[in-house]
Amino acid sequence: MNPQQSAQSEIPSRRSSGTSKKKKKKNKPLKVFGIIAAVIISILVIVAVTLVVLMFKGQRSAVGGNKDAASAIEVPSEAEVETVNTDSDINTYVYYNGKKYKYNDKVTTILFAGIDKHADEQYGTYGTAGQADCIIVAALNTETGKYKLMAVSRDTMVDVNVMNPKGEFTGTEKQQVCLAYAYGDGKKTSCENLKRSVSRIMFGIPINAYAAIDLDAIPILNDGIGGVEVDVIEDLSHRDPALTLGAHVLLQGDQAETFVRTRDVKGDENQNNLRMERQKEYLTGFIKKTLSLTKQDIKTPLNLYNSSKDYTVTDIDAAMITYYTSVFLKTGFSADDNFVKLPGTTTHSEEYAEYYIDNTALFELVLDTYYTEVK
């Protein structure tokens, strides 16, 4: 074979080698895409598992212990309680007006309180830790997603645990429920004391979680959802010219605090009732908008929590927020059906207003919220 033939015979071999290299280059992007897809799938699996774990932990925290606590719920003299223990379950029944009701342990209760102090105000003495100006009891059915918000007047008279300046328990006194928060450290012990008094008002219904916010949190939460639209149902133009009676306003910044907090302390005993109507108006708008934004971005509640946590005292963690969010999104929000005020009447003592609960009407509200009728 001459040299020319030898050279020609080598050409296919080199071409073959070049083709092989090109094939390898074409396969490389496919491998990269495969790796990226595997990573994305792994991340999605991790996120899904994390959400499941968070929701499971949140559910356990939200309703854990409800069945055991149900037997301790008090009832009026015209009602009777029966607790039935079996090998696998505990059920609590109430007999009232010829009907039988079963306690629904899937209903979780959250206490929300607005505290009349700023975060930079320090309280070192028990009895001076601020007062709970706004008190809302939220009852959430974790099976159906239906919920009820019950406004508790700050002036509601109830037995309050009283502590001396050293934080030592000295007994109970019949006082306005707002003062229960004052007998604490301005943080956890104040919330626990308020929770205890509110549970007494509610016949001993267990309260599963609490969140108390300082005044500084109001504009942060308000602006965190782009402001809240309200109809001004009481003239507040002496505090803000925009808040005239009948006006429709998108509250921004400190306007939100003015709207929900302003009260004429020198007025009659109905001043707090008027303010509670404004608080209902505001919270209705706030919840509707928050739920709407949450449907677009599931992280909305967590974002609000993170932005206001420096001004909030709560035992609600990320797991509970994740769980509550999933349940709240099951249904819409109707203020007329879901937002009520605990029934009662206001009187005026020599020093301050006093709100006395209508126990019969409240018990029927409790039955409607926490029990199901057994046919």
C-alpha positions as CSV (number, residue, x, y, z in Angstrom):
1,M,0.0,0.0,0.0
2,N,1.4,3.4,-1.0
3,P,1.6,6.3,1.3
4,Q,-1.4,8.1,-0.4
5,Q,-3.6,5.0,0.1
6,S,-2.5,4.8,3.7
7,A,-3.4,8.4,4.4
8,Q,-6.8,8.0,2.7
9,S,-7.5,4.9,4.8
10,E,-7.0,6.8,7.9
11,I,-9.5,9.5,7.1
12,P,-12.7,7.6,7.9
13,S,-11.2,6.7,11.2
14,R,-10.6,10.3,12.1
15,R,-14.1,11.2,10.9
16,S,-15.6,8.4,13.0
17,S,-13.7,9.8,16.0
18,G,-15.1,13.3,15.4
19,T,-18.6,12.1,15.1
20,S,-18.2,10.3,18.5
21,K,-17.1,13.5,20.1
22,K,-20.1,15.4,18.7
23,K,-22.5,12.8,20.1
24,K,-21.0,13.2,23.5
25,K,-21.4,17.0,23.3
26,K,-25.1,16.6,22.4
27,N,-25.7,14.2,25.4
28,K,-24.1,16.6,27.9
29,P,-27.0,19.1,27.9
30,L,-29.4,16.3,28.4
31,K,-27.5,15.1,31.4
32,V,-27.5,18.6,32.8
33,F,-31.2,18.9,32.3
34,G,-31.7,15.6,34.0
35,I,-29.7,16.7,37.0
36,I,-31.6,20.0,37.3
37,A,-34.9,18.1,37.1
38,A,-33.8,15.7,39.8
39,V,-32.8,18.6,42.0
40,I,-36.1,20.3,41.4
41,I,-38.1,17.1,42.2
42,S,-36.0,16.6,45.3
43,I,-36.7,20.2,46.5
44,L,-40.4,19.8,45.8
45,V,-40.5,16.5,47.7
46,I,-38.7,18.2,50.6
47,V,-41.1,21.1,50.6
48,A,-44.1,18.8,50.4
49,V,-42.8,16.6,53.3
50,T,-42.0,19.8,55.3
51,L,-45.5,21.1,54.8
52,V,-47.0,17.8,55.8
53,V,-44.9,17.7,58.9
54,L,-45.7,21.3,59.8
55,M,-49.4,20.7,59.2
56,F,-49.3,17.6,61.4
57,K,-47.4,19.3,64.2
58,G,-49.7,22.3,63.8
59,Q,-52.8,20.2,64.0
60,R,-51.6,18.4,67.1
61,S,-50.9,21.8,68.8
62,A,-54.2,23.2,67.6
63,V,-56.6,20.6,68.9
64,G,-54.4,18.5,71.3
65,G,-56.0,18.1,74.7
66,N,-59.4,19.3,73.7
67,K,-61.2,16.1,74.6
68,D,-59.6,15.9,78.0
69,A,-60.5,19.5,78.8
70,A,-64.1,19.1,77.6
71,S,-65.3,17.4,80.8
72,A,-64.2,20.4,82.8
73,I,-66.4,22.9,80.9
74,E,-69.0,24.5,83.2
75,V,-72.7,24.7,82.3
76,P,-75.7,26.6,83.7
77,S,-77.9,24.9,86.3
78,E,-80.5,24.1,83.7
79,A,-78.0,22.0,81.7
80,E,-76.3,18.7,82.5
81,V,-73.0,17.3,81.4
82,E,-72.1,13.6,80.7
83,T,-68.7,12.2,79.9
84,V,-68.6,8.8,78.3
85,N,-65.3,6.8,78.4
86,T,-64.8,3.8,76.2
87,D,-61.7,1.8,75.4
88,S,-61.0,3.9,72.3
89,D,-62.6,7.3,72.9
90,I,-63.8,10.0,75.2
91,N,-67.0,11.9,74.4
92,T,-68.6,14.7,76.4
93,Y,-72.3,15.4,76.0
94,V,-74.5,18.3,77.2
95,Y,-78.3,18.0,77.8
96,Y,-80.1,21.3,77.4
97,N,-83.7,22.3,76.8
98,G,-84.6,18.7,75.9
99,K,-81.8,18.3,73.4
100,K,-78.5,16.4,73.5
101,Y,-75.3,17.9,72.2
102,K,-71.8,16.4,71.7
103,Y,-68.7,18.4,72.2
104,N,-66.7,18.9,69.0
105,D,-63.0,18.5,69.9
106,K,-62.0,19.5,66.4
107,V,-62.8,23.1,67.1
108,T,-59.7,25.1,68.1
109,T,-59.8,28.4,69.9
110,I,-57.4,31.3,69.5
111,L,-57.3,34.4,71.7
112,F,-56.3,37.6,70.0
113,A,-55.6,40.7,72.1
114,G,-54.7,44.3,71.3
115,I,-52.6,45.8,74.1
116,D,-52.6,49.5,74.9
117,K,-48.9,50.0,75.1
118,H,-45.9,50.5,72.8
119,A,-43.1,48.0,72.5
120,D,-40.6,50.4,74.0
121,E,-42.6,50.8,77.2
122,Q,-41.1,48.5,79.8
123,Y,-43.0,47.2,82.8
124,G,-41.2,45.7,85.7
125,T,-44.0,45.6,88.2
126,Y,-46.9,43.2,88.1
127,G,-50.2,45.1,87.8
128,T,-48.8,47.7,85.4
129,A,-48.2,45.7,82.2
130,G,-50.8,47.5,80.0
131,Q,-54.4,46.5,79.4
132,A,-56.1,44.4,76.7
133,D,-58.2,47.0,74.8
134,C,-59.4,44.6,72.1
135,I,-60.1,41.0,72.8
136,I,-61.2,38.6,70.1
137,V,-61.9,34.8,70.6
138,A,-61.6,32.9,67.3
139,A,-63.2,29.5,67.1
140,L,-62.1,27.5,64.1
141,N,-63.6,24.2,63.0
142,T,-60.6,22.4,61.7
143,E,-62.7,19.8,59.7
144,T,-64.9,22.3,57.8
145,G,-62.9,25.5,57.9
146,K,-65.8,27.4,59.3
147,Y,-65.0,29.8,62.0
148,K,-66.6,32.4,64.3
149,L,-65.0,35.5,65.8
150,M,-66.4,36.5,69.2
151,A,-65.6,40.0,70.4
152,V,-65.2,40.3,74.2
153,S,-65.9,43.7,75.7
154,R,-62.8,44.9,77.6
155,D,-65.3,46.0,80.4
156,T,-66.6,42.4,80.9
157,M,-66.6,41.6,84.6
158,V,-64.9,38.3,85.5
159,D,-62.8,36.8,88.2
160,V,-59.2,37.9,87.6
161,N,-56.1,36.3,89.1
162,V,-54.3,39.1,91.0
163,M,-50.6,39.3,91.7
164,N,-48.6,41.5,94.0
165,P,-45.6,43.6,92.7
166,K,-43.4,40.6,93.2
167,G,-45.5,38.4,90.9
168,E,-46.9,36.4,93.7
169,F,-50.6,35.2,93.4
170,T,-52.8,36.9,96.1
171,G,-56.2,35.7,95.0
172,T,-59.0,36.5,92.6
173,E,-61.0,39.7,92.3
174,K,-64.0,40.6,90.2
175,Q,-62.6,43.1,87.7
176,Q,-62.8,44.2,84.1
177,V,-61.2,41.4,81.9
178,C,-58.8,44.0,80.3
179,L,-57.0,44.2,83.6
180,A,-56.0,40.5,83.6
181,Y,-53.2,41.3,81.2
182,A,-51.8,43.9,83.6
183,Y,-51.2,41.3,86.2
184,G,-48.2,39.8,84.5
185,D,-44.8,40.5,83.0
186,G,-46.2,42.2,79.9
187,K,-45.4,39.0,77.9
188,K,-46.1,35.3,78.5
189,T,-47.5,35.5,82.1
190,S,-49.8,38.4,81.1
191,C,-51.1,36.4,78.1
192,E,-51.7,33.4,80.3
193,N,-53.6,35.4,82.9
194,L,-55.8,37.0,80.2
195,K,-56.4,33.5,78.6
196,R,-57.4,32.2,82.0
197,S,-60.0,35.0,82.6
198,V,-61.4,34.8,79.1
199,S,-61.8,31.0,79.4
200,R,-63.8,31.6,82.7
201,I,-66.1,33.9,80.7
202,M,-66.6,31.2,78.1
203,F,-67.6,28.5,80.7
204,G,-64.1,27.0,80.8
205,I,-63.8,26.4,77.0
206,P,-60.1,25.5,76.4
207,I,-58.1,28.2,74.6
208,N,-55.5,26.5,72.5
209,A,-53.3,29.5,71.5
210,Y,-52.9,33.2,72.0
211,A,-51.4,36.3,70.2
212,A,-51.2,39.7,71.8
213,I,-50.0,42.7,69.8
214,D,-48.7,46.1,70.9
215,L,-49.9,49.3,69.3
216,D,-46.7,49.5,67.1
217,A,-47.9,46.3,65.2
218,I,-51.1,47.9,64.0
219,P,-49.7,50.1,61.2
220,I,-47.2,47.3,60.2
221,L,-49.9,44.7,59.8
222,N,-52.2,47.2,58.1
223,D,-49.6,48.3,55.5
224,G,-48.4,44.8,55.1
225,I,-51.5,44.0,53.1
226,G,-51.6,47.4,51.4
227,G,-54.0,49.1,53.7
228,V,-57.6,48.3,54.8
229,E,-60.8,49.8,53.4
230,V,-63.4,50.9,55.9
231,D,-66.6,52.9,56.1
232,V,-66.3,55.4,58.9
233,I,-69.3,54.6,61.2
234,E,-68.4,57.2,63.9
235,D,-67.0,60.7,63.3
236,L,-63.3,60.8,64.2
237,S,-62.4,63.9,62.3
238,H,-61.1,65.5,65.5
239,R,-58.3,62.9,65.4
240,D,-57.9,62.7,61.6
241,P,-59.7,65.0,59.1
242,A,-60.1,62.1,56.7
243,L,-62.1,60.1,59.2
244,T,-65.4,61.9,58.9
245,L,-68.7,60.1,59.4
246,G,-69.8,58.3,56.3
247,A,-66.5,58.5,54.5
248,H,-65.0,55.4,52.7
249,V,-61.3,55.4,53.5
250,L,-58.3,53.2,52.7
251,L,-56.5,53.3,56.0
252,Q,-52.7,53.8,55.8
253,G,-50.1,53.8,58.6
254,D,-51.1,55.4,61.9
255,Q,-54.7,55.9,60.6
256,A,-55.4,52.3,61.3
257,E,-54.5,52.7,65.0
258,T,-56.6,55.9,65.2
259,F,-59.6,54.0,63.7
260,V,-59.5,51.0,66.0
261,R,-58.3,52.6,69.2
262,T,-59.9,56.0,69.6
263,R,-62.4,56.2,72.5
264,D,-63.9,59.1,74.4
265,V,-63.0,58.0,77.9
266,K,-65.1,60.8,79.3
267,G,-68.2,59.7,77.4
268,D,-71.0,57.4,78.5
269,E,-70.8,53.6,79.1
270,N,-71.5,52.9,75.4
271,Q,-68.2,54.4,74.2
272,N,-66.4,51.1,74.2
273,N,-69.4,49.5,72.4
274,L,-69.0,52.0,69.6
275,R,-65.3,51.4,69.4
276,M,-66.0,47.6,69.2
277,E,-68.2,48.2,66.2
278,R,-65.3,50.1,64.5
279,Q,-63.0,47.2,65.4
280,K,-65.4,44.8,63.8
281,E,-65.5,47.0,60.7
282,Y,-61.7,47.1,60.5
283,L,-61.1,43.4,61.3
284,T,-63.7,42.4,58.7
285,G,-61.8,44.3,56.0
286,F,-58.4,43.1,57.2
287,I,-59.4,39.4,57.2
288,K,-61.1,39.5,53.8
289,K,-58.1,41.2,52.2
290,T,-55.6,38.9,54.0
291,L,-57.5,35.8,52.8
292,S,-57.6,37.1,49.3
293,L,-53.9,37.8,49.3
294,T,-53.2,34.4,50.8
295,K,-55.0,32.7,47.9
296,Q,-52.5,34.4,45.6
297,D,-49.5,33.9,47.9
298,I,-49.6,31.2,50.6
299,K,-46.8,32.8,52.5
300,T,-48.9,35.9,53.3
301,P,-49.7,34.9,56.9
302,L,-46.1,34.0,57.6
303,N,-44.9,37.3,56.1
304,L,-47.3,39.2,58.4
305,Y,-46.1,37.2,61.4
306,N,-42.5,37.8,60.6
307,S,-43.0,41.6,60.1
308,S,-44.8,42.0,63.4
309,K,-43.1,39.5,65.6
310,D,-41.0,42.1,67.5
311,Y,-44.3,43.6,68.7
312,T,-46.2,40.4,69.3
313,V,-46.3,37.9,72.2
314,T,-47.7,34.5,71.0
315,D,-47.4,30.8,71.5
316,I,-48.3,30.3,67.8
317,D,-45.4,28.9,65.8
318,A,-44.7,28.3,62.1
319,A,-46.3,24.9,62.2
320,M,-49.6,26.2,63.6
321,I,-49.6,29.1,61.2
322,T,-49.2,26.7,58.3
323,Y,-52.0,24.5,59.6
324,Y,-54.3,27.4,60.4
325,T,-53.8,28.9,56.9
326,S,-54.7,25.6,55.2
327,V,-57.9,25.4,57.3
328,F,-58.9,29.0,56.9
329,L,-58.7,28.8,53.1
330,K,-61.4,26.1,53.0
331,T,-64.2,28.6,53.3
332,G,-64.8,32.3,52.6
333,F,-65.5,35.0,55.2
334,S,-68.9,36.5,56.1
335,A,-68.8,39.1,58.8
336,D,-72.5,39.0,59.4
337,D,-72.5,35.3,60.1
338,N,-69.1,34.9,61.7
339,F,-68.5,38.0,63.7
340,V,-70.5,38.4,67.0
341,K,-70.2,40.2,70.3
342,L,-70.6,38.2,73.5
343,P,-74.1,39.1,74.7
344,G,-74.6,41.3,77.8
345,T,-75.4,44.7,79.1
346,T,-73.3,47.7,80.1
347,T,-73.7,49.7,83.3
348,H,-71.6,52.4,84.8
349,S,-70.2,52.3,88.3
350,E,-68.8,55.4,90.1
351,E,-65.4,54.9,88.4
352,Y,-65.8,53.0,85.2
353,A,-68.0,51.0,82.8
354,E,-68.9,47.4,83.6
355,Y,-70.2,44.8,81.1
356,Y,-72.2,41.9,82.5
357,I,-72.6,38.8,80.4
358,D,-76.0,37.3,79.6
359,N,-75.0,33.8,80.6
360,T,-78.0,32.1,79.0
361,A,-77.5,33.7,75.7
362,L,-73.7,33.1,75.9
363,F,-74.2,29.4,76.7
364,E,-76.4,29.0,73.7
365,L,-73.7,30.7,71.6
366,V,-71.1,28.3,73.0
367,L,-73.4,25.3,72.2
368,D,-73.8,26.5,68.6
369,T,-70.0,27.0,68.2
370,Y,-68.5,24.1,70.1
371,Y,-71.1,21.4,70.0
372,T,-73.2,19.4,67.5
373,E,-76.7,18.3,68.2
374,V,-77.2,14.5,68.5
375,K,-80.4,13.4,66.9
